[in-house]
């Protein structure tokens, strides 16, 4: 495509020179030349370049207007398209950036490097259909680099075009097989294994096995080679040969439980008698005496009624107690889900404790610790066992008052009893016995947060952060290091404090002093703002997780690690199903719904009659401002934090219309719907939000997904709520009402 120049020769030179200066990061000089052009003519290229320059110079409020003016002036100009793509990539609007870079290619840009940038953007936004085209075009432009062939194969693979992906990798292997250097062998190994992954995903297992054997000399990862081969043989029905390989894998790592399970599948042990199956593990245990798995697995499949179970479980537990293994209970815990097996274990340990005098005193200690844990486990079904658990842990502490594990467990019992303040103080005693243990320190911090003692928690966790010169605590470091567990726990602590102060405020008598009322109001606002701010900090961190992929798309191709790249893509596609993110959305939505209800209801409450005392009020205000300054220094989440107390965030929520709060929550919930479908809260939020927005079809979909996640009475109530609102809503189309009614009838015929 040949485009007539719209600039005069002098102006064209100015623009080209400005573009070079922009590439050299000499933005002020570049801007000067662009402004010279714009004084005479409103040129599209100059306008868009000025937008990009302004962004780099920090004048971000003016950037997009220049970009949009340039696009409006000449949207078919490839240079305008390219510059617009660069700008939108800078502000992390990857969808818009990909759109304009693709337009630059379609409008005839001679710069083929755009294809590489475009393919990275398309990978980021998961536009796999167009990604295959971009990668193939870039491969045609630069076929001399193996990374470009691998990139094209990955694009075909992600788009489920397995044949093209396989043929692309095979073609480059054929070309370079006689020219491989020693430095190329790792990448060759990874590409051979990746080619196998493609064949496996395509369902061509026999071909995958054939290629695996053919490429064996190239494959450096022998563990992966054995795992792949065993898996293929097992799927193809060659169980005998597969079992031999799984035995080799067990030999390499006797503690990998999956290899034992796969070995059993190959041997067909599900049809064996229990005694025969147990002998298999006796033999394996003799071969690998230090491995725990062959001793543990028989306890899972041997029934409690078989006398073999008691001897096996006795041997397993007592051998660990005699050696003083602290994790004995954790190791046996999966077996205890069976009530009959739990009873047998309890009898064995109590009998052992009765004859413990002949052993070392530490054996008695760990046995008491085990019995306490056992009773704590039983307390899940009957809370009376908590007292029994407490009795045994107290005996253990009396026996060895310097063992940190005992303090950790007693604190856990106290927390379960609802004594969170006592639990936090007691675990702190254990922490002081080993001040260099980060795990114990973090546990203590968590307990203090559960007790709403945020200042103490911050003080303790700051012992293990790298403080800046003028920093009071590690709050900024915790945000920088993305310590999500602490941010979430502190957000929940602030939320509890906010509700606590709100209850105090609501219960004040009519003649309350103004100083007290204002103080409580300030505490409510501060804690509510900080709760929202901390929740949003975690949401922001997950946004960083998503954006951090961007460089990974090109990095993995350069490093020759296609298998790990595809695994990362799949992991990133479900990153928001992480329990901590779901928990954050649940906490944040609770506060947002409270603000929404306050706006919606607008109850006409009589204002509290306040006793005014101007002198007291002025003095209290001065004291409060001083306290506020000190608080700000403690809770700042970043350098020069413009909203340290979350005041602006809270005001934005409170002052916006109701729809804005709901729309924001809907955006967050849509992420859960795409990635966290298995969580109850996902569909509860979807139902509630769409009910407010009168999107009844989506409410019906949410109810269908909730069907197996909530009890019948709760489900009935939600069905009734939806049915009543749909019937009463006169603004809704009758066709939608019929769809909802029929949908409810067909999905829940019994209700």
C-alpha positions, 0 to 999 in steps of 0.5 A: 500500500502506497500512501501519499505523503501529507507533510511537506518535505521540511515537516516530513524531516521534522517528524522523522527526526522527532521519531528517531529522538523518541526512540532514543528517549530524548523526549523533550527534543522530540516534542519540540520538533512535533510542536513545530509541525503542529503549529502549521498543520494538524498532522495525524502522525504528529498528533499521535506521536505527541500523545506518546511523548506526553506519556513518557514525560508524565503529562498523562492527562493529555496523552489520550486526547492527542492519540484520539485526534490522530486516529480521527484525522487518519485512522488508516495511516499505519504510522498512526496505528503503530503509535496508538498501539504503542501508547495503549500498550504503555497504559496496559490496555492490551486489547486496544493495543493489539487492535491498533498494531493489527491495523498497522499491519493491515494498512501496510506497515513495512515494519515487520517487527510489529508482528512480534509485538502484536503476537505478544499482545494477542497471547496476553489477551488470549486471542489465539485465533489471530495469534496463529496468523501473526506468529506465522507471518513473523516466522515467514519474515524471520525463519532463521531463528528457532524461537520463531518456529517454536512460537508458531507451534505454540500458537497452533497448539493453543488454538488446538490446531495440533497437526500444524503445531507438530509439523512446524516443530518437526520441520525445524528439527529436520532443518537443524538436526545436523547443525546442533551445538552443545549449547543447543541441546537443552532447547532441543530436549525441551522441544522434543518433550513439548512435541510429545505434549502436543501429540498427547493433547491431540490424543495420538498416544502411539505416535507420541510413544514412537517419537519419544523413543526416537528422540531419547538421545536428545532428551536430557530430562530423564525423569520426564522421559520415564514419566512420559513413557510410563504414562503412554504405556499405561494408556495403551494397555501395556501395563507390564512394561509400564509397571517396570518403569514406575518401579524405576521412578519409585527407585528415583523418588520413593516419596512420590505417592503418585508413582505408587498409585500408578504402579497399582493401576498397572498391576491391577491391585484393585482386584487383589485380596487385601493381604496380597496388596499389603504384601506388595507394600511390605516388599516396597518398604523393605526396599526403601526403609526410609520412605514413608509412603509404602508404610502409609498407603496400606493404612488407607486400603486395609479395612478397620475390620481386618486384624492386619490394620491394627498391626500396621497402624500400630507399627506406623504410629509407634515407630514414629512416636518412639523416634520423636517425630513431631509430624506423627499426627499430621502423617496419620490424619488422612486415615482418621476420617474413618471413625472406626480407624480413629477408634483403633488409633486412639486405643493403640496410643492410649495403651502405649502411653500406659506403658511408656515408662521404659522409654526416653522422656521425649517419647512421653512428650510427643505421645502427649502431644499426639493425644492432644491433637487427636482430641482436637481432631475429634472436637470437630464433631463434638466440642467437649473434646476441646477440654480434653485436648487442652488437658493433654497439651497442658501436661505436655507443656508442664513436661517440656515448657521450652518446646515451641510446638506446644505453644503453637498448638495450645494457641490453636485450641484457645483460638478454636474456643473463641479466646483469640486474645488469650491465644495471641498472647500465649503464642507470643510466649512461644515466639519469644523462645525462638526469635529467629524463626520466621514461621513462628513469628508469622503465626504470632502475627496472624493470631494478633490480627485475629485478635484485632491487635493490628499495631502489635502484629505490624510491630512483629512482622516488621522484624523480618522486613527490610525497612527504609531509612525513615520507615516506622514499620514494614507496611510498605515492604509488605505491599511491595513484597506482595504478602497477600496473607498479611494484607488479607488478614489485616483487611479483615481485622480492620473490617471487624473493628469498623463493625465494632465501632459502628455497633458502639455508635448505634447504641449511644444514648440520645444525650451523648457528648459530641466529642464521643460521637465524633471520635466513634464516627472517625474510627468507623470511617478510618477502619472502614477505609483501611479495610477497603484499601487493604482488600483492594491492595490484594486485588491490585497485586493479582492484577500485577500477576496478570500483567507480569505475564507480558514479558514472559511471552517472549522470555520463554521463547528466548530461553527455549522452555515451551512446556513451562510456558504453556503450563504457565498460560494455563495457570494464569487462566485460573489465577483468580481461583486462588483461595486468597483472592476469593476470600478478598472478594467476599470481604470486599463485597460485604462492605460494598453491600453495606454501603449500597444498603445505606444508600438505598434504604435512607432511613429517616432516623432521628439524629442523636442529640449531642451535648455541645462543649466547644472547648472540649471539642477543640481540644479533642480535635487537636488531639485527634489530628495528632493521632491521625498523623501518627496513624498515617505514618504507620499505615502508608502502603507506598511512598508518598501515599496520596490516600493512606487511610483509604478516605478517598476510596471510601468517599468514592464508593459512598458518593457514587450512585448505587449502580456504580458500586454494583457494576464494580462488584459485577466486574470482580465477580465476572472474573470469579465466574470465569475462573472460580466456578467451584466456589459457592461465593461466586454464584451467591454474589452473581445471584445477588448482584444480578438480582439488583440489576434485574438480570434474571436469566443470569440469576437463574444461571447462578441458582443452577450452579448453586444447586449442589453447593447450598442446603435445600432450605437456603436454595428454596429461599433464593428461588422464592426471592427470584420468583417473587421479584420477577413476578412483581417487576412490571418493567421486565419483558414477559418473554423473559419472565416466561423463560425464568419461570420455565427455567426454575420449573425444569431445573428445580422440579422438586422445589 
